Structure formats: C-alpha cells, structure tokens
Amino acid sequence: MTIREAIDARHSVRQYLKRPIDGAVLNALQNEIAACNAESGLNIRLVQNDPDAVKGLWASYGAFENADNYLMLAGPDTDDLYRLAGYWGERLVLFSETLGLSTCWIAGSYKKGRVKKTLNDGEALAAIISIGYAAKPGKPHRSKTFKQVTDVEGDAPDWFRAGVEAALLAPTAINQQRFRFTFRDGKATVRPLSGPYTLIDLGIVQYHFEIGAQKPIDIEQ
Ligand SMILES: Cc1cc2nc3c(=O)[nH]c(=O)nc-3n(C[C@H](O)[C@H](O)[C@H](O)COP(=O)(O)O)c2cc1C
C-alpha cells in the first residue's frame, strides 16, 4: 500500500483488538517515529499497554475500546507545536495504515493530566493518537466539497485539485474541515479558519495536500 492509497483506506478506529503490536511491525513503527523526530525536532513516543489514558471517556462517536497503545505528540513548547504535531503525527498515521494498523487522533477525550505527567521540562503535548489492530472498521466521513474549501483564481491545475482532494480525506477535529486552500498567481496556500484544534488540523491537511499534489504548500496562519 502506498501512502496515497493509505489516504483512501484510513478512517478513525475507536475499537481495537486486545492484541499487542507485532514485533516486525513495532520495529518499523519505532524506526519511523525516530525518523520523524530527527527531522522535526519533536519528541513523539509510542506508549504501549496503558489502557487508562482513554478508557471510560465518551467521544461523540462512541466509546473507545482497548485503546491501550497510543502515540504521544510531544515536543518543545513553541507556537508551532500544534501544526508540527499535525503534520508529523499524520505522517505516522498514514505510515501505520500501510503496516495494517488503525488509528484515531484524540485531542479532547483523553486523560490529559495523567498523560502529561510523563513530559520532560520545556515540553508540551498537542494530542495523542490511539493505534492498534481494528476490532471494528471505521467508515468514510461526510466531506465538504472542493468548492467549499477553495478560493481559486482562474483555472486550478490538476496537481492543486489532487492536493485538495487528498486534504478532504484527512481527519479533522469533530470532522470540521475548517481550512481554506487558495490558488493565486500560480501558488498554493492553505490557512486555518477558527475552531477547536484547527492548528493541528492545518498540519494534517498540509501533509495530505503534499502527498496528493506531490508539491509543497505555503502556510498562512
Ligand atoms: C485534531 C483532532 C482531534 C480529534 N479529537 C478527537 C477526540 O478527542 N475524540 C474522538 O473520539 N475523536 C477525535 N478526533 C477524530 C475525528 O472525530 C475524526 O477524525 C473525524 O470525525 C473524521 O473522521 P475520520 O478520521 O474517520 O475521517 C480528532 C481528530 C483530529 C484531527
């Protein structure tokens, strides 16, 4: 499965099997986490066998089950932490999908105080991502249209359309899709609109756009 195919295959999963992550898969995941940290300066880590971070908390879509493993999206406490966590966390989400693992971003419905106890000095936590083998598959989210999320001057090139289409498949907090893509003077930009966690969403859709378009995109914040 390619990363572009993982964009189509991925849906949030909240119910997992009580099954540890297999050795070879775990190795590949740990290597990718290390590569992301080296490139980004973040300190993302995988926590295994901690059923209490998410247990018993209800999300609007139902309770989490066996969400015993999760990625902590931690890093230096800077203004850009949320967008960076979105970008690099989504790279790990899509990589995990290619390994046969399912995921769910969780910025609200987890025990923050408990998880934050393990942070180092100077670090902050943007969100966590549950990760494991799906007990119940996720399903496609309802999506805004290309027109609803873009401002285009003239004719948009195919790469811009491909980028926005990949972004529309991205996870966003409460499926809000509060972002706007612009194509002007031959240049693509994306900016967040107001809403909860839209800076994390911004990083996530930036990554999806880049995979879909095969080009980088400018950020307006
Ligand atoms: C930044 C962010 C925060 C999220 N926080 C939560 C959460 O606290 N609880 C939860 O159940 N789902 C959470 N989600 C998952 C979204 O509800 C889900 O991505 C969205 O409904 C779209 O569905 P999909 O991921 O299956 O495409 C979050 C997603 C993102 C991107």
The ligand as an ORCA input file, in Angstrom:
! r2SCAN-3c Opt
* xyz 0 1
  C      -7.033     17.210     15.897
  C      -8.052     16.116     16.056
  C      -8.612     15.864     17.301
  C      -9.535     14.828     17.481
  N     -10.010     14.563     18.749
  C     -10.854     13.514     18.930
  C     -11.283     13.174     20.242
  O     -10.920     13.833     21.227
  N     -12.122     12.108     20.382
  C     -12.523     11.354     19.313
  O     -13.272     10.389     19.512
  N     -12.142     11.670     18.050
  C     -11.307     12.712     17.841
  N     -10.865     13.009     16.561
  C     -11.282     12.190     15.411
  C     -12.279     12.935     14.492
  O     -13.553     12.925     15.088
  C     -12.303     12.266     13.096
  O     -11.027     12.372     12.530
  C     -13.317     12.923     12.187
  O     -14.634     12.682     12.650
  C     -13.211     12.426     10.743
  O     -13.373     11.039     10.668
  P     -12.246     10.116     10.041
  O     -10.989     10.311     10.833
  O     -12.783      8.705     10.161
  O     -12.047     10.518      8.605
  C      -9.952     14.038     16.364
  C      -9.395     14.320     15.106
  C      -8.444     15.313     14.950
  C      -7.809     15.547     13.608
*
